[in-house]
Amino acid sequence: MTASDVASVRAASAARRSWQADALEAAMWLAAVTGIAFMVASGALNTVTVVDWWNTLGRAIGIVAAVMMMTQVLLASRAPWVERVIGHDRAIAKHTRLGKAAIILMFVHLVLMTATNASYDDRSFLGQLLTWPDYGWFMLFAQIAAVSFLIVILTSLAAVRLRWRYERWHAVHLLVYVGVAFAVPHQFLEGSTFVSNGPAWWFWAALWTLSIGSFLMFRLARPALLASRHGLTVAAVDTSADGWVSVTMSGRDLSRLRAQSGQFFLWRFLSPGLRWQSHPYSLSAASGDGLRITVKASGDGSASLAAVPVGTRVIFEGPLGVFTHSRRAKSALLLVSAGIGITPVRSMLEAVEPGDDCTVVVRVRSRAEAPLLDEVEALAADRGVTLHVLEGARGETWGTADSPATISQFAADPSATDVYVCGPPAWAAGVAADALAAGVAPEAIHREEFGW
């Protein structure tokens, strides 16, 4: 296959991924519109009073909020077909945005339904809230769901989030799934749109089955299956003087994971202090029946890795992410890294084919503080890759004070180049902005963030 053919195939793949991502988002709104159409077909517009109209609006908002919540759960399920289309970081970002909007809409739904039913029965708003459990256990569950969502939205405020450790914040936010589980029954047992309409009931059941089923399958069942199948354990732990930790793991038939260079896993080490924590770390090497991660001790979880005993069992989810060669859209390749961002870049170098037009730029404060740089240099030399090491203090550009950097310095034709960027978020955003300004196509700029 000629270089022109390769470029055409990559461009077609990029276009296909773009419309698939658009289709995924459109499916959410189509589901919401279909749910409201079922509501209208059930006679919801046969309103007489202003209170009836507010009640109908409350029902419609509830349907939209529920669809958004279904989508949120699906995006967090780590279903492979979702991950392949939009990538893990975009899925989680959309999950977060949709979750906040869904919770707000659910409270609007609660207020409108409580106020209108209070008007129908000549009760106060508070009296109606206290009366909801009399409608059945499912309405009590719905109120428990509301309390769960309220706790989640309050602890999402920046003032709280910045003070809490990630582990505590994450544990509290698992209440989202408690809230979803407790909210679902009243939609089938009290929601007039779905209770008496057979097609509408099955439509709603299918949506929730897809959403919750994907979550249970890929967040719970699949990790347990992978742990049993591969028996992953810690084989070696190597530390450096400046705080970098490399953990090598061994297991059975790891090639069946089909992990691609540049991808990451969510790792849970079953040792004291770590067994209840799950952290995303990119592969720094993968060969045969071994997987290696290299981590900077920047938090409680990563700092504890240096003390993980050899033989510790490892539970994992993945492979995840689209920071891979398979996402390339152009003929040339530019890999740019800083700090621990060198980890997936080192991994991607393993998969560079002979003759590939590839350039690597590594931004380091000093060679002594650069993890894996010796391995990157060896791989670059072996594969004929051009390597630039920018060493020194931070400057006004994404390069160093002594060596200012722009994408145009390293890409002969930015419009024909894929740029992969991995490093600190603010720095990576600067590289991406420079790439866009230099003429790199938006679909050819690749970066993933693992922040919370």
Contacts in CASP RR format, 6 or more apart in sequence:
PFRMAT RR
TARGET T0000
AUTHOR 0000-0000-0000
METHOD contacts of the structure
MODEL  1
MTASDVASVRAASAARRSWQADALEAAMWLAAVTGIAFMVASGALNTVTV
VDWWNTLGRAIGIVAAVMMMTQVLLASRAPWVERVIGHDRAIAKHTRLGK
AAIILMFVHLVLMTATNASYDDRSFLGQLLTWPDYGWFMLFAQIAAVSFL
IVILTSLAAVRLRWRYERWHAVHLLVYVGVAFAVPHQFLEGSTFVSNGPA
WWFWAALWTLSIGSFLMFRLARPALLASRHGLTVAAVDTSADGWVSVTMS
GRDLSRLRAQSGQFFLWRFLSPGLRWQSHPYSLSAASGDGLRITVKASGD
GSASLAAVPVGTRVIFEGPLGVFTHSRRAKSALLLVSAGIGITPVRSMLE
AVEPGDDCTVVVRVRSRAEAPLLDEVEALAADRGVTLHVLEGARGETWGT
ADSPATISQFAADPSATDVYVCGPPAWAAGVAADALAAGVAPEAIHREEF
GW
1 9 0 8 1.000
3 331 0 8 1.000
6 331 0 8 1.000
7 330 0 8 1.000
7 331 0 8 1.000
7 416 0 8 1.000
10 328 0 8 1.000
10 329 0 8 1.000
10 330 0 8 1.000
10 331 0 8 1.000
11 329 0 8 1.000
11 330 0 8 1.000
13 326 0 8 1.000
13 329 0 8 1.000
14 327 0 8 1.000
14 329 0 8 1.000
14 443 0 8 1.000
14 444 0 8 1.000
17 85 0 8 1.000
17 327 0 8 1.000
18 443 0 8 1.000
20 85 0 8 1.000
21 85 0 8 1.000
21 86 0 8 1.000
24 82 0 8 1.000
24 85 0 8 1.000
24 86 0 8 1.000
28 67 0 8 1.000
28 68 0 8 1.000
28 71 0 8 1.000
31 67 0 8 1.000
31 70 0 8 1.000
31 207 0 8 1.000
32 63 0 8 1.000
32 64 0 8 1.000
32 67 0 8 1.000
32 68 0 8 1.000
34 203 0 8 1.000
35 63 0 8 1.000
35 67 0 8 1.000
35 193 0 8 1.000
35 200 0 8 1.000
35 203 0 8 1.000
35 204 0 8 1.000
36 60 0 8 1.000
36 63 0 8 1.000
36 64 0 8 1.000
38 193 0 8 1.000
38 194 0 8 1.000
38 197 0 8 1.000
38 199 0 8 1.000
38 200 0 8 1.000
38 203 0 8 1.000
39 56 0 8 1.000
39 59 0 8 1.000
39 60 0 8 1.000
39 63 0 8 1.000
39 193 0 8 1.000
41 197 0 8 1.000
41 200 0 8 1.000
42 192 0 8 1.000
42 193 0 8 1.000
42 196 0 8 1.000
42 197 0 8 1.000
42 200 0 8 1.000
44 56 0 8 1.000
44 59 0 8 1.000
44 60 0 8 1.000
44 193 0 8 1.000
45 56 0 8 1.000
47 53 0 8 1.000
47 55 0 8 1.000
47 56 0 8 1.000
51 116 0 8 1.000
51 119 0 8 1.000
51 120 0 8 1.000
52 116 0 8 1.000
54 112 0 8 1.000
54 115 0 8 1.000
54 116 0 8 1.000
55 112 0 8 1.000
55 113 0 8 1.000
55 116 0 8 1.000
55 117 0 8 1.000
57 112 0 8 1.000
58 108 0 8 1.000
58 109 0 8 1.000
58 112 0 8 1.000
58 113 0 8 1.000
58 116 0 8 1.000
59 109 0 8 1.000
59 113 0 8 1.000
59 191 0 8 1.000
59 192 0 8 1.000
59 193 0 8 1.000
61 105 0 8 1.000
61 108 0 8 1.000
61 109 0 8 1.000
61 112 0 8 1.000
62 105 0 8 1.000
62 106 0 8 1.000
62 109 0 8 1.000
63 193 0 8 1.000
64 105 0 8 1.000
65 102 0 8 1.000
65 103 0 8 1.000
65 105 0 8 1.000
65 106 0 8 1.000
65 108 0 8 1.000
65 109 0 8 1.000
66 102 0 8 1.000
66 106 0 8 1.000
66 183 0 8 1.000
66 187 0 8 1.000
67 207 0 8 1.000
68 98 0 8 1.000
68 99 0 8 1.000
68 101 0 8 1.000
68 102 0 8 1.000
68 105 0 8 1.000
69 98 0 8 1.000
69 99 0 8 1.000
69 102 0 8 1.000
69 106 0 8 1.000
69 180 0 8 1.000
69 183 0 8 1.000
70 207 0 8 1.000
70 208 0 8 1.000
70 210 0 8 1.000
70 211 0 8 1.000
71 98 0 8 1.000
71 211 0 8 1.000
72 95 0 8 1.000
72 98 0 8 1.000
72 99 0 8 1.000
72 102 0 8 1.000
72 176 0 8 1.000
73 177 0 8 1.000
73 180 0 8 1.000
73 211 0 8 1.000
73 212 0 8 1.000
73 214 0 8 1.000
73 215 0 8 1.000
74 82 0 8 1.000
74 210 0 8 1.000
74 211 0 8 1.000
74 214 0 8 1.000
74 215 0 8 1.000
75 82 0 8 1.000
75 91 0 8 1.000
75 92 0 8 1.000
75 94 0 8 1.000
75 95 0 8 1.000
75 98 0 8 1.000
76 91 0 8 1.000
76 92 0 8 1.000
76 95 0 8 1.000
76 215 0 8 1.000
76 219 0 8 1.000
77 211 0 8 1.000
77 213 0 8 1.000
77 214 0 8 1.000
77 215 0 8 1.000
77 217 0 8 1.000
77 218 0 8 1.000
77 219 0 8 1.000
78 88 0 8 1.000
78 91 0 8 1.000
78 218 0 8 1.000
78 219 0 8 1.000
78 317 0 8 1.000
78 318 0 8 1.000
78 320 0 8 1.000
79 214 0 8 1.000
79 217 0 8 1.000
79 218 0 8 1.000
80 218 0 8 1.000
82 91 0 8 1.000
82 214 0 8 1.000
83 91 0 8 1.000
83 320 0 8 1.000
83 321 0 8 1.000
83 322 0 8 1.000
84 322 0 8 1.000
86 94 0 8 1.000
86 322 0 8 1.000
87 320 0 8 1.000
87 321 0 8 1.000
87 322 0 8 1.000
87 448 0 8 1.000
88 264 0 8 1.000
88 280 0 8 1.000
88 320 0 8 1.000
88 321 0 8 1.000
88 322 0 8 1.000
88 448 0 8 1.000
89 321 0 8 1.000
89 448 0 8 1.000
89 449 0 8 1.000
89 450 0 8 1.000
99 176 0 8 1.000
100 153 0 8 1.000
100 156 0 8 1.000
103 149 0 8 1.000
103 152 0 8 1.000
103 153 0 8 1.000
104 153 0 8 1.000
106 146 0 8 1.000
106 149 0 8 1.000
106 183 0 8 1.000
107 146 0 8 1.000
107 149 0 8 1.000
107 150 0 8 1.000
110 146 0 8 1.000
114 125 0 8 1.000
114 128 0 8 1.000
114 129 0 8 1.000
114 132 0 8 1.000
115 125 0 8 1.000
115 128 0 8 1.000
117 123 0 8 1.000
117 128 0 8 1.000
118 124 0 8 1.000
118 125 0 8 1.000
118 127 0 8 1.000
118 128 0 8 1.000
121 128 0 8 1.000
121 131 0 8 1.000
123 131 0 8 1.000
129 143 0 8 1.000
132 139 0 8 1.000
132 140 0 8 1.000
132 142 0 8 1.000
132 143 0 8 1.000
133 139 0 8 1.000
133 140 0 8 1.000
133 143 0 8 1.000
135 190 0 8 1.000
136 189 0 8 1.000
138 185 0 8 1.000
138 186 0 8 1.000
138 189 0 8 1.000
138 190 0 8 1.000
139 186 0 8 1.000
139 190 0 8 1.000
141 182 0 8 1.000
141 183 0 8 1.000
141 185 0 8 1.000
141 186 0 8 1.000
142 182 0 8 1.000
142 183 0 8 1.000
142 185 0 8 1.000
142 186 0 8 1.000
142 190 0 8 1.000
144 179 0 8 1.000
144 182 0 8 1.000
145 178 0 8 1.000
145 179 0 8 1.000
145 180 0 8 1.000
145 181 0 8 1.000
145 182 0 8 1.000
145 183 0 8 1.000
148 175 0 8 1.000
148 176 0 8 1.000
148 178 0 8 1.000
148 179 0 8 1.000
148 182 0 8 1.000
149 175 0 8 1.000
149 176 0 8 1.000
149 179 0 8 1.000
151 172 0 8 1.000
151 175 0 8 1.000
152 172 0 8 1.000
152 173 0 8 1.000
152 175 0 8 1.000
152 176 0 8 1.000
154 160 0 8 1.000
155 161 0 8 1.000
155 164 0 8 1.000
155 169 0 8 1.000
155 172 0 8 1.000
155 173 0 8 1.000
156 173 0 8 1.000
161 169 0 8 1.000
165 300 0 8 1.000
166 452 0 8 1.000
167 276 0 8 1.000
167 277 0 8 1.000
167 300 0 8 1.000
169 452 0 8 1.000
170 452 0 8 1.000
177 215 0 8 1.000
180 212 0 8 1.000
184 208 0 8 1.000
184 212 0 8 1.000
187 194 0 8 1.000
187 204 0 8 1.000
188 194 0 8 1.000
188 195 0 8 1.000
188 201 0 8 1.000
188 204 0 8 1.000
188 205 0 8 1.000
189 195 0 8 1.000
193 200 0 8 1.000
194 200 0 8 1.000
194 201 0 8 1.000
194 204 0 8 1.000
195 201 0 8 1.000
218 317 0 8 1.000
219 317 0 8 1.000
222 317 0 8 1.000
223 315 0 8 1.000
223 316 0 8 1.000
223 317 0 8 1.000
226 257 0 8 1.000
226 316 0 8 1.000
226 317 0 8 1.000
226 318 0 8 1.000
227 313 0 8 1.000
227 314 0 8 1.000
227 315 0 8 1.000
227 316 0 8 1.000
229 252 0 8 1.000
229 253 0 8 1.000
229 256 0 8 1.000
230 251 0 8 1.000
230 252 0 8 1.000
230 253 0 8 1.000
230 254 0 8 1.000
230 256 0 8 1.000
230 257 0 8 1.000
231 251 0 8 1.000
231 252 0 8 1.000
231 313 0 8 1.000
232 249 0 8 1.000
232 250 0 8 1.000
232 251 0 8 1.000
232 254 0 8 1.000
232 291 0 8 1.000
232 313 0 8 1.000
232 314 0 8 1.000
232 315 0 8 1.000
232 316 0 8 1.000
233 249 0 8 1.000
233 250 0 8 1.000
233 251 0 8 1.000
233 311 0 8 1.000
233 312 0 8 1.000
233 313 0 8 1.000
233 314 0 8 1.000
234 247 0 8 1.000
234 248 0 8 1.000
234 249 0 8 1.000
234 269 0 8 1.000
234 308 0 8 1.000
234 309 0 8 1.000
234 310 0 8 1.000
234 311 0 8 1.000
234 312 0 8 1.000
234 314 0 8 1.000
235 248 0 8 1.000
235 249 0 8 1.000
235 250 0 8 1.000
235 290 0 8 1.000
235 310 0 8 1.000
235 311 0 8 1.000
236 246 0 8 1.000
236 247 0 8 1.000
236 248 0 8 1.000
236 310 0 8 1.000
237 245 0 8 1.000
237 246 0 8 1.000
237 247 0 8 1.000
237 248 0 8 1.000
237 305 0 8 1.000
237 306 0 8 1.000
237 308 0 8 1.000
237 310 0 8 1.000
238 245 0 8 1.000
238 246 0 8 1.000
238 247 0 8 1.000
238 248 0 8 1.000
239 245 0 8 1.000
239 246 0 8 1.000
239 306 0 8 1.000
240 371 0 8 1.000
242 368 0 8 1.000
242 369 0 8 1.000
243 296 0 8 1.000
243 297 0 8 1.000
243 306 0 8 1.000
244 294 0 8 1.000
244 295 0 8 1.000
244 296 0 8 1.000
244 297 0 8 1.000
244 371 0 8 1.000
245 294 0 8 1.000
245 295 0 8 1.000
245 296 0 8 1.000
245 297 0 8 1.000
245 302 0 8 1.000
245 305 0 8 1.000
245 306 0 8 1.000
246 284 0 8 1.000
246 292 0 8 1.000
246 293 0 8 1.000
246 294 0 8 1.000
246 295 0 8 1.000
246 371 0 8 1.000
247 292 0 8 1.000
247 293 0 8 1.000
247 294 0 8 1.000
247 295 0 8 1.000
247 305 0 8 1.000
247 308 0 8 1.000
248 290 0 8 1.000
248 291 0 8 1.000
248 292 0 8 1.000
249 290 0 8 1.000
249 291 0 8 1.000
249 292 0 8 1.000
249 293 0 8 1.000
249 314 0 8 1.000
250 289 0 8 1.000
250 290 0 8 1.000
250 291 0 8 1.000
251 289 0 8 1.000
251 290 0 8 1.000
252 289 0 8 1.000
253 289 0 8 1.000
254 286 0 8 1.000
254 288 0 8 1.000
254 289 0 8 1.000
254 290 0 8 1.000
254 291 0 8 1.000
255 288 0 8 1.000
255 289 0 8 1.000
257 318 0 8 1.000
257 319 0 8 1.000
258 319 0 8 1.000
259 265 0 8 1.000
259 283 0 8 1.000
259 286 0 8 1.000
259 291 0 8 1.000
259 318 0 8 1.000
259 319 0 8 1.000
260 319 0 8 1.000
260 324 0 8 1.000
260 325 0 8 1.000
260 326 0 8 1.000
260 351 0 8 1.000
261 283 0 8 1.000
261 286 0 8 1.000
261 324 0 8 1.000
261 325 0 8 1.000
261 344 0 8 1.000
261 347 0 8 1.000
261 348 0 8 1.000
261 349 0 8 1.000
261 350 0 8 1.000
261 351 0 8 1.000
262 282 0 8 1.000
262 283 0 8 1.000
262 321 0 8 1.000
262 323 0 8 1.000
262 324 0 8 1.000
262 344 0 8 1.000
262 345 0 8 1.000
262 347 0 8 1.000
262 348 0 8 1.000
263 282 0 8 1.000
263 283 0 8 1.000
263 318 0 8 1.000
263 319 0 8 1.000
263 320 0 8 1.000
263 321 0 8 1.000
263 323 0 8 1.000
263 324 0 8 1.000
263 344 0 8 1.000
263 347 0 8 1.000
264 280 0 8 1.000
264 281 0 8 1.000
264 282 0 8 1.000
264 283 0 8 1.000
264 318 0 8 1.000
264 319 0 8 1.000
264 320 0 8 1.000
264 321 0 8 1.000
264 323 0 8 1.000
264 344 0 8 1.000
264 450 0 8 1.000
265 280 0 8 1.000
265 281 0 8 1.000
265 283 0 8 1.000
265 291 0 8 1.000
265 293 0 8 1.000
265 316 0 8 1.000
265 317 0 8 1.000
265 318 0 8 1.000
265 319 0 8 1.000
265 320 0 8 1.000
266 278 0 8 1.000
266 279 0 8 1.000
266 280 0 8 1.000
266 316 0 8 1.000
266 317 0 8 1.000
266 318 0 8 1.000
266 320 0 8 1.000
267 278 0 8 1.000
267 279 0 8 1.000
267 280 0 8 1.000
267 281 0 8 1.000
267 293 0 8 1.000
267 314 0 8 1.000
267 315 0 8 1.000
267 316 0 8 1.000
268 274 0 8 1.000
268 275 0 8 1.000
268 277 0 8 1.000
268 278 0 8 1.000
268 314 0 8 1.000
268 315 0 8 1.000
268 316 0 8 1.000
269 275 0 8 1.000
269 305 0 8 1.000
269 308 0 8 1.000
269 312 0 8 1.000
269 313 0 8 1.000
269 314 0 8 1.000
270 312 0 8 1.000
270 313 0 8 1.000
270 314 0 8 1.000
270 315 0 8 1.000
271 307 0 8 1.000
271 308 0 8 1.000
271 309 0 8 1.000
271 312 0 8 1.000
273 304 0 8 1.000
274 301 0 8 1.000
274 304 0 8 1.000
274 305 0 8 1.000
274 308 0 8 1.000
277 301 0 8 1.000
278 317 0 8 1.000
279 301 0 8 1.000
279 302 0 8 1.000
280 320 0 8 1.000
280 450 0 8 1.000
281 293 0 8 1.000
281 295 0 8 1.000
281 343 0 8 1.000
282 293 0 8 1.000
282 323 0 8 1.000
282 341 0 8 1.000
282 343 0 8 1.000
282 344 0 8 1.000
282 347 0 8 1.000
282 422 0 8 1.000
283 291 0 8 1.000
283 292 0 8 1.000
283 293 0 8 1.000
283 319 0 8 1.000
283 343 0 8 1.000
283 344 0 8 1.000
283 347 0 8 1.000
284 292 0 8 1.000
284 293 0 8 1.000
284 294 0 8 1.000
284 343 0 8 1.000
284 344 0 8 1.000
284 346 0 8 1.000
284 347 0 8 1.000
284 372 0 8 1.000
285 291 0 8 1.000
285 292 0 8 1.000
285 346 0 8 1.000
285 347 0 8 1.000
285 350 0 8 1.000
285 375 0 8 1.000
286 292 0 8 1.000
286 347 0 8 1.000
286 350 0 8 1.000
287 350 0 8 1.000
293 343 0 8 1.000
294 340 0 8 1.000
294 343 0 8 1.000
294 371 0 8 1.000
294 372 0 8 1.000
295 302 0 8 1.000
295 305 0 8 1.000
295 340 0 8 1.000
296 302 0 8 1.000
296 339 0 8 1.000
296 340 0 8 1.000
296 371 0 8 1.000
297 303 0 8 1.000
297 305 0 8 1.000
297 306 0 8 1.000
321 448 0 8 1.000
322 446 0 8 1.000
322 448 0 8 1.000
323 344 0 8 1.000
323 348 0 8 1.000
323 420 0 8 1.000
323 422 0 8 1.000
323 446 0 8 1.000
323 447 0 8 1.000
323 448 0 8 1.000
324 348 0 8 1.000
325 348 0 8 1.000
325 351 0 8 1.000
325 352 0 8 1.000
327 418 0 8 1.000
327 446 0 8 1.000
328 418 0 8 1.000
328 444 0 8 1.000
329 418 0 8 1.000
329 441 0 8 1.000
329 443 0 8 1.000
329 444 0 8 1.000
330 415 0 8 1.000
330 416 0 8 1.000
330 417 0 8 1.000
330 418 0 8 1.000
330 441 0 8 1.000
330 444 0 8 1.000
331 357 0 8 1.000
331 416 0 8 1.000
331 417 0 8 1.000
332 357 0 8 1.000
332 358 0 8 1.000
332 359 0 8 1.000
332 411 0 8 1.000
332 412 0 8 1.000
332 413 0 8 1.000
332 416 0 8 1.000
332 417 0 8 1.000
332 418 0 8 1.000
333 352 0 8 1.000
333 356 0 8 1.000
333 357 0 8 1.000
333 358 0 8 1.000
333 359 0 8 1.000
333 417 0 8 1.000
333 418 0 8 1.000
333 420 0 8 1.000
334 358 0 8 1.000
334 359 0 8 1.000
334 360 0 8 1.000
334 361 0 8 1.000
334 407 0 8 1.000
334 410 0 8 1.000
334 411 0 8 1.000
334 417 0 8 1.000
334 418 0 8 1.000
334 419 0 8 1.000
334 420 0 8 1.000
335 345 0 8 1.000
335 348 0 8 1.000
335 349 0 8 1.000
335 358 0 8 1.000
335 359 0 8 1.000
335 360 0 8 1.000
335 361 0 8 1.000
335 420 0 8 1.000
336 345 0 8 1.000
336 360 0 8 1.000
336 361 0 8 1.000
336 363 0 8 1.000
336 398 0 8 1.000
336 410 0 8 1.000
336 419 0 8 1.000
336 420 0 8 1.000
336 421 0 8 1.000
336 422 0 8 1.000
336 431 0 8 1.000
337 344 0 8 1.000
337 345 0 8 1.000
337 360 0 8 1.000
337 361 0 8 1.000
337 362 0 8 1.000
337 363 0 8 1.000
337 421 0 8 1.000
337 422 0 8 1.000
337 423 0 8 1.000
338 362 0 8 1.000
338 363 0 8 1.000
338 364 0 8 1.000
338 398 0 8 1.000
338 422 0 8 1.000
338 423 0 8 1.000
338 424 0 8 1.000
338 427 0 8 1.000
338 428 0 8 1.000
339 363 0 8 1.000
339 364 0 8 1.000
339 370 0 8 1.000
339 371 0 8 1.000
339 423 0 8 1.000
339 424 0 8 1.000
340 371 0 8 1.000
340 423 0 8 1.000
341 422 0 8 1.000
341 423 0 8 1.000
342 362 0 8 1.000
342 370 0 8 1.000
342 371 0 8 1.000
342 372 0 8 1.000
342 373 0 8 1.000
342 376 0 8 1.000
342 422 0 8 1.000
343 371 0 8 1.000
343 372 0 8 1.000
343 422 0 8 1.000
344 422 0 8 1.000
345 360 0 8 1.000
345 362 0 8 1.000
345 376 0 8 1.000
345 420 0 8 1.000
345 422 0 8 1.000
346 372 0 8 1.000
346 375 0 8 1.000
346 376 0 8 1.000
346 379 0 8 1.000
348 420 0 8 1.000
349 358 0 8 1.000
349 360 0 8 1.000
349 376 0 8 1.000
349 379 0 8 1.000
349 380 0 8 1.000
349 383 0 8 1.000
349 385 0 8 1.000
350 379 0 8 1.000
352 358 0 8 1.000
352 379 0 8 1.000
352 383 0 8 1.000
352 385 0 8 1.000
353 383 0 8 1.000
354 383 0 8 1.000
354 384 0 8 1.000
355 384 0 8 1.000
356 383 0 8 1.000
356 385 0 8 1.000
358 383 0 8 1.000
358 384 0 8 1.000
358 385 0 8 1.000
358 386 0 8 1.000
359 385 0 8 1.000
359 386 0 8 1.000
359 387 0 8 1.000
359 388 0 8 1.000
359 410 0 8 1.000
359 411 0 8 1.000
360 376 0 8 1.000
360 380 0 8 1.000
360 385 0 8 1.000
360 386 0 8 1.000
360 387 0 8 1.000
360 388 0 8 1.000
361 387 0 8 1.000
361 388 0 8 1.000
361 390 0 8 1.000
361 405 0 8 1.000
361 410 0 8 1.000
362 370 0 8 1.000
362 373 0 8 1.000
362 376 0 8 1.000
362 387 0 8 1.000
362 388 0 8 1.000
362 389 0 8 1.000
362 390 0 8 1.000
363 390 0 8 1.000
363 398 0 8 1.000
363 399 0 8 1.000
363 400 0 8 1.000
363 405 0 8 1.000
363 427 0 8 1.000
364 370 0 8 1.000
364 373 0 8 1.000
364 389 0 8 1.000
364 390 0 8 1.000
364 391 0 8 1.000
364 392 0 8 1.000
365 391 0 8 1.000
365 392 0 8 1.000
365 393 0 8 1.000
366 391 0 8 1.000
366 392 0 8 1.000
367 373 0 8 1.000
367 389 0 8 1.000
367 391 0 8 1.000
370 389 0 8 1.000
373 389 0 8 1.000
376 387 0 8 1.000
377 387 0 8 1.000
379 385 0 8 1.000
380 386 0 8 1.000
380 387 0 8 1.000
381 387 0 8 1.000
388 410 0 8 1.000
390 399 0 8 1.000
390 400 0 8 1.000
390 403 0 8 1.000
390 405 0 8 1.000
391 400 0 8 1.000
391 403 0 8 1.000
392 400 0 8 1.000
392 401 0 8 1.000
392 402 0 8 1.000
392 403 0 8 1.000
393 400 0 8 1.000
393 401 0 8 1.000
393 402 0 8 1.000
394 400 0 8 1.000
394 401 0 8 1.000
395 401 0 8 1.000
395 404 0 8 1.000
396 404 0 8 1.000
397 404 0 8 1.000
397 405 0 8 1.000
397 406 0 8 1.000
397 434 0 8 1.000
398 405 0 8 1.000
398 427 0 8 1.000
398 430 0 8 1.000
398 431 0 8 1.000
398 434 0 8 1.000
399 405 0 8 1.000
406 434 0 8 1.000
406 438 0 8 1.000
407 414 0 8 1.000
407 419 0 8 1.000
407 431 0 8 1.000
407 434 0 8 1.000
407 435 0 8 1.000
407 437 0 8 1.000
407 438 0 8 1.000
407 440 0 8 1.000
408 414 0 8 1.000
408 438 0 8 1.000
411 417 0 8 1.000
411 419 0 8 1.000
411 438 0 8 1.000
411 440 0 8 1.000
414 435 0 8 1.000
414 438 0 8 1.000
414 439 0 8 1.000
414 440 0 8 1.000
415 439 0 8 1.000
415 440 0 8 1.000
415 441 0 8 1.000
417 440 0 8 1.000
417 444 0 8 1.000
418 444 0 8 1.000
418 446 0 8 1.000
419 431 0 8 1.000
419 432 0 8 1.000
419 435 0 8 1.000
419 440 0 8 1.000
419 444 0 8 1.000
419 445 0 8 1.000
419 446 0 8 1.000
420 446 0 8 1.000
420 447 0 8 1.000
421 428 0 8 1.000
421 431 0 8 1.000
421 432 0 8 1.000
421 435 0 8 1.000
421 445 0 8 1.000
421 446 0 8 1.000
421 447 0 8 1.000
422 428 0 8 1.000
422 447 0 8 1.000
422 448 0 8 1.000
425 449 0 8 1.000
425 451 0 8 1.000
428 447 0 8 1.000
428 449 0 8 1.000
431 447 0 8 1.000
432 445 0 8 1.000
432 447 0 8 1.000
435 445 0 8 1.000
436 442 0 8 1.000
436 445 0 8 1.000
END
